[in-house]
């Protein structure tokens, strides 16, 4: 009874709004999903009215026109807090995003009616409330705005910037608010799978948000095509009608949607771990026509009136069946005096059959080899890019492909380890960040045991040869790992393999056996036969040292609780403990060993 009285008293202390008279404000909840797990990151609390203001657009427009924006936002916030407070305790343990305009945030009445004491009375944890700053109103005093945002962040509230990319002074508001969440406006999300310019913008924002520790949320996702593009561009959180419409209570996402989301996630698991290798960013829309529906004269008319059109792709049921490059077209239709001669025949007759077409997940470097391997007649034709269903996505020109391949070569050369030519720390850090965003990943830390003694005893030239030999062996071992695995050289005798998928233990065992067979090539026959070599300890006394072995420490997404705070530093600490366990095992058995940790135990052995 006392609990009910306390709850009723707390609710009575929530300030009531004087407007809109006769209109009931009803809170609705729409989930914001973590796309890697399918679990809600939280719920945005939206408001709906009663006739004649059922829709929020009409409600808020009327409030602005009549000068009652404060009253309306107060009523919405009051209704939201009361509804959240009425939820069972277990269902309150998620984030709730509450919309607040800059104008209302700076009003002294906001602080008076939104206090920690009030939230404690209602049983709401302020750490789970996100003040979502809308951009429908301009910020007039940035100094005061920044002060208020910091005040609420210091109290434990989270800050989100809504509709980023469409409102007033978005970049300035971003820099002043330093939000925990950035919500990408639906105008950017809409048709992102069709518009390369938007894709480049999203990629840049994904990189920016990762570098400053802010979560980027895509708003207004409505189609699976948009979601697929967002996943490939690195978006982890999303909200929209595709997943759920706003409901009067925070409901779980339907199982059918979660199942399809899981399939969408698996479909991008084999995308290049390095976003710079992603072909999707190069794809451009192109002119298309349905095969059989156009003739040669119509193609000529299109080329003459669309000078920027370099080629036409002929489709059948959205799938490409032919390519008509401009230069090829006029070469084939040229008359005896150089003027084009046309016949009223289907355009298919002049189309190139079976042009080079690749899936958009293809690596830039792989496509470059395929494109340059074509015949001289086809060498400069654009490459057709299709999705997993074979439907046309767009085309990539050879100029784009050469330019990007050159950039990647320079990037690779400047970051490569000079001894092995493998990517170094800069690329490796990027791979790990990308892997941590995937639903499945595995990271293998590899190093040589007793390499220092070998290097001292046999000399650095032999040591360098063993390092290069290990690099070659690991590169060959990648064939046993998930497609898309990346191999890097951390320095010295330390290597790393980053895989967008899980690794079978037999593959690891085979890599270890291959190394033990190979290592004999780097020892003198007497040492190899004895199973040890002589080295000097710190007191310069000769000691027997077992042959060099390879230790593999494997951390994968089954080992770690995937959450937003997971970072490369935590991975490195766990890997260090696993490497110690692998080295201890290799020492005992005098052969190469691996350790895979499926728990959070500090040390795991086999």
C-alpha positions in Angstrom: 0.0 0.0 0.0 2.8 2.4 0.9 4.5 1.7 -2.5 1.3 2.7 -4.3 0.9 5.8 -2.3 4.5 6.8 -3.0 4.0 6.2 -6.7 0.8 8.3 -6.7 2.5 11.1 -4.8 5.4 11.1 -7.2 3.1 11.3 -10.2 1.2 14.2 -8.7 4.5 16.1 -8.4 5.1 15.9 -12.1 4.2 19.4 -13.5 1.0 19.5 -15.4 0.8 21.4 -18.7 -1.8 24.1 -19.4 -1.9 23.4 -23.1 -3.3 22.0 -25.3 -6.7 22.2 -23.6 -8.9 19.2 -24.2 -6.1 17.3 -26.0 -4.8 14.1 -24.4 -1.1 13.4 -25.0 -0.3 9.7 -25.4 3.3 8.4 -25.4 4.3 5.9 -28.0 7.5 3.8 -28.1 9.6 2.9 -31.1 12.7 0.7 -30.7 16.2 1.6 -31.7 18.0 -1.7 -32.6 21.5 -2.9 -32.2 21.8 -4.5 -35.6 24.6 -6.9 -34.4 22.4 -8.5 -31.7 18.8 -7.6 -32.6 18.3 -6.3 -29.1 16.9 -2.8 -28.5 19.5 -0.2 -27.6 16.5 1.7 -26.3 13.2 3.3 -27.2 12.4 6.7 -28.5 9.3 8.1 -26.8 7.1 9.8 -29.3 3.9 11.7 -28.7 0.5 11.4 -30.3 -2.5 13.6 -29.6 -6.3 13.2 -29.9 -8.5 14.9 -32.5 -8.0 17.3 -34.1 -4.2 16.8 -33.4 -3.7 13.1 -33.8 -0.4 13.4 -35.7 2.6 15.1 -34.1 3.4 17.3 -37.1 0.0 19.0 -36.7 0.3 19.1 -32.9 3.7 20.8 -32.8 3.0 23.1 -35.7 0.0 24.5 -33.9 2.0 24.8 -30.7 4.7 26.9 -32.5 2.1 29.1 -34.2 0.3 29.8 -30.9 3.4 30.2 -28.8 2.7 27.1 -26.7 5.8 25.0 -27.6 6.9 24.9 -23.9 3.5 23.8 -22.7 3.3 21.1 -25.3 6.8 19.7 -24.7 6.1 19.7 -21.0 2.9 17.8 -21.5 4.7 15.2 -23.7 7.5 14.8 -21.3 5.1 14.5 -18.3 3.1 11.8 -20.2 6.4 10.0 -21.1 7.8 10.0 -17.6 4.5 8.8 -16.1 4.2 5.9 -18.6 7.9 4.9 -18.0 7.3 5.0 -14.3 4.3 2.7 -14.6 6.3 0.0 -16.4 7.4 -3.1 -14.5 11.0 -2.6 -13.1 12.5 -5.1 -15.5 11.1 -3.2 -18.5 12.4 0.1 -17.3 16.0 -1.2 -17.6 16.6 0.2 -21.0 17.3 3.6 -22.5 14.5 6.0 -23.2 15.0 8.9 -25.7 13.0 12.0 -24.9 12.8 14.8 -27.4 13.7 18.3 -26.2 14.1 21.4 -28.5 17.0 23.8 -27.8 14.4 26.5 -27.0 12.8 24.5 -24.3 16.1 23.2 -22.9 17.2 26.8 -22.3 13.9 27.7 -20.6 14.4 28.0 -16.7 11.2 26.0 -16.3 12.8 22.9 -17.9 15.3 22.5 -15.0 12.6 23.1 -12.4 10.4 20.3 -13.8 13.1 17.8 -14.7 15.1 17.1 -11.5 16.9 14.1 -10.1 14.7 14.2 -7.1 11.6 13.8 -9.3 13.2 10.9 -11.2 14.1 9.1 -8.0 10.5 9.5 -6.8 9.3 8.0 -10.0 11.9 5.2 -9.8 13.6 6.2 -13.1 17.4 6.0 -13.4 18.7 9.2 -15.1 21.5 7.1 -16.6 18.9 5.5 -18.8 17.3 8.7 -20.0 18.6 10.3 -23.2 17.9 14.0 -23.8 17.4 14.0 -27.6 18.0 17.5 -28.9 15.8 18.2 -31.9 16.9 20.6 -34.5 13.5 22.1 -35.5 14.5 25.3 -33.7 17.7 27.3 -34.1 20.1 27.6 -31.2 20.3 31.3 -30.4 22.9 31.3 -27.6 25.5 28.6 -28.1 27.4 29.5 -24.9 24.3 28.9 -22.8 23.3 25.9 -24.8 26.7 24.2 -24.3 26.5 25.0 -20.5 23.1 23.4 -20.2 24.1 20.3 -22.2 27.2 19.8 -20.0 25.1 20.3 -16.9 22.8 17.4 -17.7 25.6 15.2 -19.0 27.4 15.7 -15.7 24.3 14.6 -13.8 24.3 11.3 -15.6 21.9 11.9 -18.5 22.9 10.9 -22.0 22.7 13.4 -24.9 21.6 12.6 -28.4 21.6 14.9 -31.4 18.4 14.3 -33.5 18.0 14.7 -37.3 21.7 15.3 -37.9 22.2 16.6 -41.4 18.9 18.4 -41.8 18.4 21.0 -39.1 19.8 24.3 -38.0 23.6 24.6 -37.7 24.1 20.8 -37.4 27.9 20.9 -37.3 28.0 23.8 -34.8 25.4 22.0 -32.5 27.4 18.8 -32.8 30.6 20.5 -31.7 28.8 22.3 -28.8 26.8 19.3 -27.5 29.4 16.5 -27.8 26.6 14.0 -27.8 26.7 10.4 -26.8 24.4 9.5 -29.8 24.1 11.1 -33.3 20.8 10.3 -35.1 21.3 10.4 -38.8 18.3 12.1 -40.5 16.1 10.0 -42.6 16.7 12.2 -45.6 20.2 10.9 -45.6 19.1 7.3 -45.1 16.4 7.3 -47.7 17.6 5.4 -50.8 21.1 5.3 -49.5 21.6 2.0 -51.4 21.0 3.8 -54.7 23.0 7.1 -54.1 26.8 6.8 -53.9 27.1 10.4 -52.6 25.1 9.5 -49.5 27.1 6.3 -49.0 30.3 8.4 -48.9 28.7 10.7 -46.3 27.6 7.8 -44.1 31.0 6.2 -44.3 32.6 9.4 -43.2 30.2 9.8 -40.3 30.7 6.2 -39.2 34.5 6.8 -39.1 34.0 10.1 -37.3 31.6 8.6 -34.6 34.0 5.7 -34.0 36.9 8.0 -33.5 35.1 10.2 -30.9 33.3 7.4 -29.2 29.8 8.4 -30.2 27.1 6.0 -31.3 25.6 6.7 -34.8 22.0 5.8 -35.2 20.3 5.7 -38.7 16.7 7.0 -38.5 13.8 6.3 -40.7 15.0 2.9 -42.2 12.1 1.6 -44.3 13.5 -1.0 -46.7 15.8 -4.0 -46.5 17.8 -2.6 -49.3 18.5 0.5 -47.2 19.4 -1.7 -44.3 21.8 -3.8 -46.3 23.6 -0.7 -47.5 23.8 0.7 -44.0 25.2 -2.6 -42.6 27.9 -2.6 -45.3 28.8 1.0 -44.5 29.3 0.2 -40.9 26.1 1.3 -39.2 25.4 -0.6 -36.0 22.2 1.0 -34.7 19.0 1.8 -36.6 15.4 2.8 -36.1 12.5 2.9 -38.5 9.2 1.4 -39.7 11.1 -1.6 -41.2 11.5 -2.9 -37.6 8.5 -1.6 -35.8 6.0 1.2 -35.8 5.5 3.3 -32.6 3.4 1.4 -30.1 1.7 2.5 -26.8 4.2 0.4 -24.9 7.8 -0.7 -25.5 7.2 -4.0 -27.2 9.9 -6.4 -28.4 10.7 -6.5 -32.1 8.7 -9.3 -33.9 10.6 -12.6 -34.3 10.1 -12.6 -38.0 11.9 -9.2 -38.3 14.7 -10.4 -36.0 15.2 -13.6 -38.1 15.4 -11.6 -41.3 17.8 -9.1 -39.6 20.0 -12.0 -38.7 20.0 -13.1 -42.3 20.9 -9.6 -43.4 23.7 -9.5 -41.0 25.1 -12.9 -42.2 24.9 -11.7 -45.8 27.5 -9.0 -45.0 29.8 -11.1 -42.9 32.0 -11.8 -45.8 32.4 -8.1 -46.9 35.9 -6.8 -46.8 37.0 -6.1 -43.2 38.8 -3.0 -44.5 36.2 -0.4 -45.5 38.7 1.1 -48.0 38.5 -2.2 -49.9 34.8 -2.0 -50.2 33.6 -1.8 -53.8 30.2 -0.4 -52.8 31.6 3.1 -52.3 32.7 3.3 -56.0 29.4 2.2 -57.5 27.5 4.8 -59.5 24.0 4.7 -61.0 23.8 4.1 -64.7 21.4 4.4 -67.6 19.3 1.2 -68.0 16.8 0.0 -70.5 14.7 -3.2 -70.7 16.0 -5.6 -73.3 13.6 -6.1 -76.2 11.8 -2.8 -75.5 14.2 -0.5 -77.3 15.9 -0.4 -80.7 19.2 1.0 -82.1 17.7 4.4 -83.0 16.5 5.0 -79.4 20.0 4.2 -78.1 21.4 6.8 -80.5 18.8 9.4 -79.4 19.7 8.7 -75.7 23.5 9.1 -76.3 23.0 12.3 -78.3 20.8 14.0 -75.7 22.6 12.6 -72.7 26.3 13.5 -73.2 27.3 12.3 -69.7 26.0 8.8 -70.4 29.0 6.7 -71.2 27.1 3.4 -71.5 23.7 1.7 -71.3 23.0 -1.5 -69.5 20.2 -3.7 -70.8 18.1 -5.5 -68.2 15.7 -8.3 -68.0 13.8 -8.5 -64.6 16.4 -6.1 -63.1 19.2 -8.4 -64.0 21.8 -7.2 -66.6 21.9 -9.1 -69.8 23.9 -6.8 -72.0 26.2 -3.7 -72.1 26.2 -1.0 -74.8 29.3 1.3 -74.4 29.0 4.6 -76.3 32.3 4.2 -78.3 31.5 0.6 -79.1 28.0 1.6 -80.3 29.1 4.2 -82.8 32.0 2.0 -84.0 29.4 -0.8 -84.8 26.9 1.6 -86.5 29.4 3.6 -88.6 28.6 3.9 -92.3 31.0 4.0 -95.2 31.6 7.7 -94.8 31.9 7.7 -91.1 28.2 8.7 -90.5 26.1 6.4 -88.4 23.7 4.1 -90.2 20.8 2.8 -88.2 18.3 0.1 -88.7 15.1 -0.4 -86.8 16.3 -3.5 -85.0 16.5 -4.4 -81.3 19.3 -2.8 -79.3 20.2 -6.3 -78.1 21.8 -7.0 -81.4 24.6 -4.5 -80.7 24.9 -5.2 -77.0 28.0 -6.9 -75.6 26.9 -10.2 -74.1 28.2 -11.5 -70.8 30.0 -8.3 -69.7 32.1 -8.5 -66.5 29.7 -8.4 -63.6 30.7 -8.9 -59.9 28.9 -8.8 -56.6 29.2 -5.5 -54.7 31.0 -7.3 -51.8 34.0 -7.9 -54.2 37.3 -6.3 -53.1 38.6 -3.4 -55.1 42.0 -5.2 -55.5 40.3 -8.4 -56.7 38.1 -6.6 -59.2 41.2 -4.7 -60.5 42.8 -8.0 -61.4 39.6 -9.3 -63.1 39.1 -6.1 -65.1 42.7 -5.9 -66.3 42.6 -9.5 -67.3 39.9 -8.9 -70.0 40.5 -8.9 -73.7 41.8 -5.7 -75.4 38.3 -5.1 -76.9 36.6 -5.1 -73.4 39.5 -3.7 -71.4 38.0 -0.2 -70.8 34.3 -1.2 -70.5 32.7 -0.4 -67.2 32.2 -3.2 -64.7 28.6 -4.1 -63.8 27.9 -4.5 -60.0 25.1 -6.7 -58.8 23.6 -7.6 -55.4 23.4 -11.1 -54.0 20.2 -11.7 -56.0 21.9 -10.7 -59.3 20.0 -7.5 -59.6 21.9 -4.5 -61.0 23.2 -2.0 -58.4 25.3 0.2 -60.7 28.6 0.3 -62.5 32.2 1.1 -61.8 34.3 2.8 -64.5 37.9 1.7 -65.2 39.1 5.2 -64.3 37.5 4.9 -60.8 38.9 1.5 -60.4 42.5 2.4 -61.4 42.4 5.5 -59.2 41.2 3.7 -56.1 43.6 0.8 -56.7 46.5 3.2 -56.9 45.4 4.9 -53.7 45.2 1.5 -51.9 48.7 0.6 -53.2 50.2 3.8 -51.8 48.3 3.3 -48.5 49.5 -0.3 -48.3 53.1 0.6 -49.1 53.4 3.4 -46.5 51.9 1.2 -43.8 53.5 -2.1 -44.6 56.2 -3.8 -42.5 59.4 -3.5 -44.5 60.6 -7.0 -43.7 57.5 -9.0 -44.7 55.6 -6.4 -46.8 52.5 -7.2 -44.7 50.2 -4.4 -43.4 51.3 -2.8 -40.2 49.7 -1.3 -37.1 47.7 1.4 -38.8 45.8 -1.1 -41.0 45.6 -3.7 -38.2 43.9 -1.2 -35.8 41.3 -0.5 -38.5 40.7 -4.2 -39.1 40.1 -4.8 -35.4 37.7 -1.9 -35.1 35.7 -3.2 -38.0 35.8 -6.8 -36.6 34.4 -5.6 -33.2 31.3 -4.3 -35.1 30.6 -7.7 -36.7 28.3 -10.3 -35.1 31.0 -13.0 -35.7 34.7 -12.4 -35.6 38.0 -14.1 -34.6 41.3 -12.5 -33.9 44.5 -14.7 -33.8 47.6 -13.3 -32.2 50.7 -15.3 -33.3 54.3 -15.1 -32.2 57.4 -17.2 -32.1 58.7 -18.8 -28.9 62.4 -18.6 -28.1 63.0 -16.4 -31.2 65.3 -14.1 -29.4 67.6 -16.9 -28.5 67.5 -18.1 -32.1 68.2 -14.6 -33.4 71.2 -14.2 -31.1 72.5 -17.7 -31.8 72.1 -17.9 -35.6 72.3 -14.2 -36.4 69.8 -11.6 -37.5 70.0 -12.6 -41.2 68.7 -16.0 -40.3 66.3 -14.4 -37.9 64.9 -12.3 -40.7 64.5 -15.4 -42.9 62.5 -17.1 -40.2 60.2 -14.1 -39.8 59.6 -14.0 -43.6 59.1 -17.8 -43.6 56.5 -17.5 -40.8 54.7 -14.7 -42.8 54.5 -17.0 -45.9 53.3 -19.9 -43.8 50.5 -17.8 -42.1 49.6 -16.4 -45.5 49.2 -20.0 -46.9 47.2 -20.9 -43.7 44.7 -18.2 -44.5 43.2 -20.6 -47.0 42.0 -22.7 -44.1 40.3 -19.7 -42.4 37.0 -17.9 -43.2 37.0 -16.0 -46.5 38.1 -12.5 -46.1 40.7 -13.1 -43.4 43.4 -10.4 -43.1 47.1 -11.0 -42.1 49.2 -8.2 -40.5 52.7 -7.9 -39.0 52.7 -6.2 -35.6 56.5 -6.1 -35.6 59.3 -8.4 -34.6 58.0 -11.9 -34.4 54.4 -10.9 -33.7 51.7 -11.4 -36.3 47.9 -11.0 -36.3 45.0 -12.6 -38.3 41.6 -10.9 -38.3 38.7 -12.9 -39.5 35.1 -11.9 -40.1 33.9 -15.3 -38.9 34.8 -18.1 -36.5 37.8 -20.4 -36.9 37.6 -24.2 -36.7 40.1 -25.7 -34.3 41.4 -28.3 -36.8 42.5 -25.4 -39.0 44.5 -23.9 -36.2 46.1 -27.3 -35.4 47.1 -27.7 -39.0 48.8 -24.3 -39.1 50.8 -25.4 -36.0 51.8 -28.7 -37.6 52.8 -26.9 -40.8 55.1 -24.6 -38.8 56.7 -27.5 -37.0 57.4 -29.1 -40.3 58.8 -25.9 -41.8 61.0 -24.8 -38.9 63.6 -27.5 -39.6 64.6 -25.5 -42.7 66.0 -22.8 -40.5 68.2 -25.0 -38.3 71.5 -26.8 -38.9 70.9 -30.5 -39.3 72.6 -31.4 -36.0 70.4 -29.0 -34.1 67.3 -30.2 -35.9 68.0 -33.8 -35.2 68.7 -33.2 -31.5 65.6 -31.0 -31.1 67.5 -28.1 -29.5 70.2 -25.6 -30.3 72.8 -23.9 -28.1 72.5 -20.3 -27.0 74.0 -18.1 -24.2 72.2 -17.0 -21.2 72.7 -13.6 -19.4 75.8 -15.0 -17.7 77.2 -15.9 -21.1 76.9 -19.6 -20.4 75.9 -22.1 -23.1 72.4 -23.5 -22.6 70.2 -25.9 -24.5 67.2 -24.2 -26.1 64.3 -26.1 -27.6 63.5 -25.4 -31.3 61.4 -22.4 -32.0 57.7 -23.0 -31.9 54.6 -20.9 -32.9 52.0 -19.9 -30.4 48.5 -18.9 -31.4 46.1 -17.1 -29.1 42.6 -16.9 -30.4 39.9 -14.5 -29.2 36.5 -14.5 -30.9 33.0 -13.1 -30.4 32.0 -16.2 -28.5 34.7 -15.3 -25.9 33.5 -11.8 -25.2 30.2 -10.2 -24.2 29.7 -7.9 -27.2 28.7 -4.5 -26.0 29.3 -0.9 -26.9 32.3 -0.5 -24.6 34.3 -3.4 -26.0 37.5 -2.0 -27.4 40.9 -3.1 -28.8 42.7 -2.5 -25.5 40.5 -5.0 -23.7 41.1 -7.5 -26.5 44.8 -7.0 -26.2 44.8 -7.7 -22.5 42.9 -10.9 -22.9 45.1 -12.0 -25.8 48.2 -11.4 -23.7 46.9 -13.9 -21.1 46.0 -16.4 -23.8 49.4 -16.1 -25.4 51.0 -16.9 -22.0 48.9 -20.0 -21.8 49.8 -21.0 -25.4 53.5 -20.5 -24.8 53.3 -22.6 -21.6 51.6 -25.4 -23.5 54.2 -25.1 -26.3 57.0 -25.2 -23.7 55.6 -28.4 -22.1 55.0 -30.2 -25.4 57.9 -28.8 -27.4 55.7 -28.2 -30.3 53.6 -25.3 -31.6 50.3 -24.8 -29.8 47.1 -22.7 -29.8 44.6 -21.6 -27.2 41.0 -20.6 -27.9 39.1 -19.0 -25.1 35.3 -19.2 -25.2 34.9 -17.6 -21.8 36.1 -14.6 -20.0 38.6 -16.6 -17.9 41.9 -14.7 -17.6 43.9 -17.7 -18.7 42.8 -20.6 -20.7 44.8 -23.7 -21.6 44.2 -26.9 -23.6 
